[in-house]
Amino acid sequence: MGKHNIIYEDNDIIVCYKPAGMATQTRRIGQQDMESFIRNYRAAKNEPPYVGIVHRLDQPIEGVMVFAKNQKAAASLSRQIKEHTTEKYYYAASYGTGCGNEDDIVNANETVGGTKNQNLKVHTLTDYISFDKRTNISKITTAKDPQAKKAVLEYEIVEKKNNITIFDIKLFTGRHHQIRLQFSNIGYPLIGDTKYGVIDRGRGTAREQLALCSYKIVIDHPASGKRMAFEVEPQNPVLSR
């Protein structure tokens, strides 16, 4: 981690690239996390070391994150996330072949010349997910489950290459392990996912980096109200296009 991980900064927010393998926040002694990185970064500039964590990425996931530099900004960003006015986009990849519903899952054109085809079919996944804190594992259940929360996302299949399917995902609800679980459920467990089913096509192993990147986030600036989008390129070569 270094200053090159800073994407944008002003008086209210700081936007960073979080590498895969780094926690958003941790209590483990000696383990660096995003919170301590930003705190130290601000302290080195003689700024108040306040860090407002308003959303999280699981440790194996790489991607863009927005942090607040003061309590007022943190309150605004937290409200936006709670009210689902932010937008979050992910890339993911799988060796899977789907559950066999060709019309609903696999009927998409491939990317042509590196340019996204605007005619790609958008699919919606809606499930009910319950989280077991004891095992740190989520499962898909039904709306009748009192512990379940509704989970919704949209996705497009944007590319197929070397037996790998790459997805562009818009996340509407941030449930525990939501993307990993929902894609495993339709026959596309993510590459490197040891919790929700690894598929080895003679190429991949469970030791691979999780093929999931939060590549874009859109927010209203907490002070100006301006709609702002921040985007990063995945560092995982599996997701590069």
DAHU-V849953 format. One record per residue. N is the residue number from 0. SS is DSSP state (H for helix, E for strand, C for the rest). PHI is phi in whole degrees, 0 to 359 (NA if undefined). PSI is psi in radians with two decimals (* if undefined). Layout:
BEGIN
[[N:SS:PHI:PSI] [N:SS:PHI:PSI]]
END
This chain:
BEGIN
[[0:C:NA:2.49] [1:C:197:-3.02] [2:H:299:-0.44] [3:H:295:-0.27] [4:H:281:-0.20] [5:E:279:2.12] [6:E:266:-0.70] [7:E:204:2.57] [8:E:206:2.44] [9:C:215:-2.77] [10:C:287:-0.25] [11:C:242:-0.55] [12:E:225:2.76] [13:E:224:2.23] [14:E:247:2.26] [15:E:228:2.76] [16:E:267:2.15] [17:E:263:2.11] [18:C:289:2.67] [19:C:299:2.43] [20:C:96:-0.21] [21:C:259:2.31] [22:E:284:2.67] [23:C:292:-0.74] [24:C:206:2.42] [25:C:211:2.71] [26:C:256:0.03] [27:C:287:2.20] [28:C:293:2.29] [29:C:87:-0.12] [30:C:261:2.09] [31:C:286:2.51] [32:E:224:3.04] [33:H:295:-0.67] [34:H:300:-0.86] [35:H:292:-0.62] [36:H:301:-0.85] [37:H:290:-0.68] [38:H:301:-0.81] [39:H:292:-0.66] [40:H:299:-0.76] [41:H:290:-0.71] [42:H:298:-0.64] [43:H:295:-0.37] [44:C:261:0.20] [45:C:61:0.59] [46:C:259:2.76] [47:C:302:2.29] [48:C:280:0.52] [49:C:291:2.38] [50:C:227:2.00] [51:E:265:1.90] [52:E:271:1.97] [53:C:249:-0.22] [54:C:205:2.95] [55:C:225:2.73] [56:C:237:2.36] [57:C:301:2.68] [58:C:306:-0.72] [59:C:286:-0.17] [60:C:267:2.36] [61:E:263:2.80] [62:E:150:-3.01] [63:E:272:2.40] [64:E:225:2.56] [65:E:246:2.28] [66:E:238:2.60] [67:E:268:2.54] [68:C:258:-0.04] [69:C:206:2.90] [70:H:293:-0.61] [71:H:295:-0.75] [72:H:294:-0.68] [73:H:298:-0.71] [74:H:296:-0.73] [75:H:295:-0.83] [76:H:294:-0.70] [77:H:297:-0.69] [78:H:295:-0.74] [79:H:299:-0.74] [80:H:293:-0.73] [81:H:296:-0.65] [82:C:271:0.05] [83:C:60:0.65] [84:C:265:-0.17] [85:C:279:2.86] [86:E:235:2.36] [87:E:231:2.29] [88:E:234:2.50] [89:E:227:2.65] [90:E:253:2.50] [91:E:216:2.77] [92:E:218:2.61] [93:E:215:2.60] [94:C:273:-0.08] [95:C:294:2.95] [96:C:239:0.14] [97:C:84:3.11] [98:C:264:0.14] [99:C:99:-0.13] [100:C:275:1.46] [101:H:299:-0.68] [102:H:295:-0.66] [103:H:271:-0.51] [104:H:250:-0.74] [105:H:251:-0.04] [106:C:279:1.36] [107:C:217:2.58] [108:C:281:2.61] [109:C:281:2.81] [110:C:296:2.38] [111:E:249:2.07] [112:C:61:0.48] [113:C:80:0.02] [114:E:256:2.32] [115:C:293:2.22] [116:C:283:2.10] [117:C:289:-0.15] [118:C:268:0.13] [119:C:299:2.48] [120:C:280:2.29] [121:C:267:2.26] [122:E:247:2.57] [123:E:245:2.33] [124:E:248:2.19] [125:E:232:2.10] [126:E:221:3.02] [127:E:242:2.19] [128:E:241:2.33] [129:E:245:2.54] [130:E:244:2.24] [131:E:259:1.85] [132:C:296:-0.53] [133:C:295:-0.71] [134:C:259:-0.18] [135:C:60:0.63] [136:E:231:2.43] [137:E:257:2.80] [138:E:216:2.69] [139:E:274:2.27] [140:E:227:-2.48] [141:C:232:2.94] [142:C:296:-0.33] [143:C:282:-0.26] [144:C:289:2.06] [145:C:295:-0.34] [146:C:268:-0.11] [147:C:276:2.59] [148:E:234:2.52] [149:E:291:2.38] [150:E:233:2.18] [151:E:227:2.38] [152:E:210:2.82] [153:E:242:2.61] [154:E:212:2.75] [155:E:231:2.50] [156:E:274:1.97] [157:E:259:-0.31] [158:E:197:2.56] [159:E:232:2.15] [160:E:208:2.38] [161:C:51:0.77] [162:C:65:0.30] [163:E:248:2.36] [164:E:252:2.25] [165:E:250:2.34] [166:E:243:2.53] [167:E:250:2.12] [168:E:239:2.37] [169:E:250:2.09] [170:E:263:2.19] [171:C:260:-0.46] [172:C:228:2.46] [173:C:257:1.14] [174:C:281:2.80] [175:C:300:2.10] [176:C:55:0.54] [177:H:302:-0.93] [178:H:297:-0.80] [179:H:300:-0.77] [180:H:289:-0.81] [181:H:294:-0.65] [182:H:286:-0.62] [183:H:298:-0.63] [184:H:294:-0.46] [185:C:258:0.30] [186:C:89:0.28] [187:C:234:1.09] [188:C:300:2.44] [189:E:287:2.55] [190:C:302:2.28] [191:C:84:0.07] [192:C:271:1.89] [193:C:272:-0.22] [194:C:273:-0.67] [195:C:243:0.46] [196:C:106:1.95] [197:C:262:2.27] [198:C:252:2.15] [199:C:251:1.94] [200:C:265:0.58] [201:C:81:0.13] [202:C:234:-0.77] [203:C:258:2.80] [204:C:224:2.91] [205:C:292:-0.23] [206:C:276:-0.08] [207:C:292:2.68] [208:C:296:2.45] [209:C:300:2.19] [210:C:274:1.26] [211:E:211:2.18] [212:E:225:2.21] [213:E:279:1.62] [214:E:271:-0.26] [215:E:209:2.42] [216:E:224:2.45] [217:E:237:2.25] [218:E:223:2.91] [219:E:265:2.22] [220:C:302:2.28] [221:C:296:-0.33] [222:C:258:-0.88] [223:C:272:-0.40] [224:C:81:-0.03] [225:C:294:2.37] [226:E:286:2.18] [227:E:228:2.44] [228:E:240:2.39] [229:E:233:2.34] [230:E:222:2.56] [231:C:229:2.79] [232:C:267:2.30] [233:C:301:2.41] [234:C:271:-0.36] [235:C:293:2.06] [236:H:299:-0.41] [237:H:297:-0.55] [238:H:266:-0.12] [239:C:289:2.46] [240:C:229:*]]
END
